Amino acid sequence: MATTMSWGLCVCIHIAIFAWYVFTVSVNCSLKSTERHPGAKSYGGRWKYLTFLNLIMQTVFFGLCILIDIIHLILPAKSLRGGVPTLLVKLRDNIFTVLAFPVGSFVFTSFWTLYAYDRELVYPKYLDDIIPIWLNHALHTIILPLLFVQMYIQNHRYGSRLKGILGLALFAALYLAWVLWVHHVSDIWVYPIMAKLSPVGLVVFLGVASLTMAPLYLLGEKLSRTVWPSSTGTQKKKKR
């Protein structure tokens, strides 16, 4: 069970995490492309990779957390009731519950599941010569522990379960449309596994990948209730 943490301590933790993500983005963007792995030079650049989109999203999210922390530190308590501070907290909670946690968890789970089965399907061995091992873990591993840290230090209120899952489904649909568009325009698949699948296999793969998002949303909700049981009653009322 978590306890309410001071805004001063929260901002210190958030600054450290934000700085880590900014550093990771900087290093990732400085990687050189090669003929074997054109990466950013091919159509869509880094923006066609869910890992990079998630990295940017996590960076923006923790930047927002810092802003909210500072506002709560410098403004008197009466000024925090309603208005912009309340809207920013709601925005923070919506981003975390609908996108940051489920998408970050999906990146971690899907990458390491495929990697364990056959790394050539998602992260060919030659990438070890291009992407440092620590950066690979920064992109695909550390994201999950940092999300757990955030879940523990601050309570995030879950809104309507239906709206949350629909919002996540919209994100998944838009990303899949983007991946298919990249293939249509450039004749390249974002991930090696897609090039190895038949049309039917591709549909099944994309469908299963999309459907796994909903359980991750529910997992985040369950974990949040476990860490912050005092808010469970309020959240249950909202879902009726």
Protein Blocks (a to p, Z undefined) as FASTA:
>chain_A
ZZdddfklmmmmmmmmmmmmmmmmmmmmmpccdfklnmlmmghijmlpmklmmmmmmmmm
mmmmmmmmmmmmmpcfklmgghjllmmmmmmmmmmmmmmmmmmmmmmmmmmmmmmmomml
mmcfklmmmmcfklmmmmmmmmmmmmmmmmmmpccddddfklmmmmmmmmmmmmmmmmmm
mmmmnopafblklmmpcfklmmmmmmmmmmmmmmmmmmmmmmmmmmmmmlmmmmmmmmZZ
